[in-house]
């Protein structure tokens, strides 16, 4: 085979690979969307960033492989790559990974709860003690205020008589 045909076949295989990568990356966007619920605006921003990054990736591949010239079989190759990915994995990858990550996050959260439970109990005990001490201090302050008021009144009466 001539060198040109080998380059064209390599370019076609790379375009199939870029289609696979683009679809795989979008599956990760879908996984994140399943794990973290958010509104349409945030989803639009995610899509904009995703497609901007994909455009840069495709442009880089076209620039490196074919001097920036868009060839019809590059588009067909990327489409075939996306199609093969979706036929082989369907939505199983998104379901399995989102379920697995969700369960792992739940397990990590549960372990953190168990580890931090003594600290939480200590914090609650300290908070109760501070509230108790504050209420007692408030009563002491009221008592001192009353005693000082009585002393000041007595002192005024003594000073006024003289």
C-alpha positions in Angstrom: 0.0 0.0 0.0 1.1 3.5 -0.7 2.0 5.9 2.1 -1.0 8.1 1.3 -3.5 5.3 1.8 -1.9 4.3 5.1 -2.2 7.9 6.3 -5.8 8.1 5.2 -6.7 4.8 7.0 -4.8 6.1 10.1 -6.7 9.3 9.9 -10.0 7.4 9.6 -9.2 5.2 12.6 -8.2 8.3 14.6 -11.5 9.9 13.7 -13.3 6.8 14.9 -11.3 7.0 18.1 -12.2 10.7 18.6 -15.9 9.7 18.2 -15.5 7.1 20.9 -13.7 9.5 23.2 -16.3 12.3 22.7 -19.2 9.9 23.5 -17.3 8.5 26.5 -16.7 12.0 27.8 -20.4 12.8 27.4 -21.3 9.7 29.4 -19.2 11.2 32.3 -21.2 14.4 32.0 -24.4 12.3 32.2 -23.0 10.5 35.3 -22.3 13.8 37.0 -25.8 14.9 36.1 -27.3 11.8 37.7 -25.2 12.3 40.9 -25.7 16.0 41.3 -29.2 17.4 40.3 -29.2 20.9 38.9 -31.3 23.1 36.7 -31.4 23.8 33.0 -29.1 26.8 33.1 -26.3 24.8 34.7 -26.9 21.9 32.3 -26.6 24.4 29.4 -23.3 25.7 30.8 -22.0 22.1 31.1 -23.0 21.4 27.5 -21.4 24.5 26.3 -18.1 23.7 28.0 -18.3 20.1 26.9 -18.9 21.0 23.2 -16.2 23.7 23.3 -13.7 21.2 24.7 -14.8 18.6 22.0 -14.5 21.2 19.3 -10.9 21.9 20.4 -10.1 18.2 20.5 -11.5 17.6 17.0 -9.8 20.6 15.6 -6.5 19.5 17.1 -6.9 16.0 15.6 -7.8 17.5 12.2 -4.9 20.0 12.4 -2.4 17.3 13.4 -3.5 14.6 11.1 -4.8 16.5 8.0 -3.4 20.0 8.2 -6.8 21.3 9.4 -8.7 20.2 6.3 -12.1 18.7 7.1 -12.7 15.5 5.2 -16.1 13.9 4.9 -14.8 10.5 6.0 -13.5 12.1 9.2 -17.0 13.1 10.1 -18.2 9.6 9.1 -15.5 8.1 11.2 -16.4 10.2 14.3 -20.1 9.3 13.8 -19.2 5.6 13.5 -17.1 5.8 16.7 -20.1 7.4 18.5 -22.4 4.8 17.0 -20.2 1.8 17.9 -19.8 3.1 21.5 -23.6 3.5 21.9 -24.3 0.1 20.4 -21.7 -1.7 22.6 -22.4 0.0 25.9 -25.8 1.6 25.4 -26.7 3.3 28.7 -25.2 0.5 30.9 -22.0 2.4 31.5 -23.8 5.5 32.8 -26.1 3.4 35.0 -23.4 1.2 36.4 -20.9 4.0 37.1 -23.5 6.4 38.6 -24.8 3.6 40.8 -21.3 2.6 41.9 -20.2 6.2 42.6 -23.4 6.9 44.5 -22.9 3.8 46.7 -19.3 4.7 47.2 -20.2 8.2 48.2 -22.9 6.9 50.6 -20.4 4.5 52.1 -17.8 7.2 52.6 -20.4 9.6 54.1 -21.5 6.8 56.5 -17.9 6.1 57.5 -17.4 9.8 58.1 -20.6 9.9 60.2 -19.4 7.0 62.3 -15.9 8.5 62.8 -17.2 11.9 63.6 -20.0 10.7 66.0 -17.8 11.0 69.1 -16.8 14.5 68.1 -20.5 15.4 67.6 -21.3 14.0 71.0 -18.5 16.0 72.5 -19.6 19.1 70.7 -23.2 18.7 72.0 -21.9 18.2 75.6 -19.8 21.3 75.3 -22.7 23.2 73.9 -25.0 22.1 76.8 -22.3 23.0 79.3 -21.9 26.5 77.7 -25.6 27.0 77.8 -25.8 25.9 81.4 -22.9 28.1 82.4 -24.4 31.0 80.5 -27.7 30.7 82.3 -25.9 30.5 85.7 -23.7 33.4 84.7 -26.8 35.4 83.8 -28.4 34.7 87.2 -25.1 35.7 88.9 -25.0 38.9 86.9 -28.6 39.7 87.8 -27.9 39.1 91.5 -24.7 41.3 91.4 -26.7 44.0 89.6 -29.4 43.9 92.2 -26.8 44.1 95.0 -25.0 46.9 93.4 -28.3 48.8 92.8 -29.1 48.4 96.5 -25.6 49.5 97.5 -25.8 52.6 95.3 -29.3 53.5 96.6 -28.0 53.1 100.2 -24.9 55.2 99.4 -27.1 57.9 97.9 -29.3 58.0 100.9 -26.3 58.3 103.2 -24.7 61.0 101.1 -27.9 63.0 100.7 -28.5 63.0 104.5 -25.1 64.7 105.1 
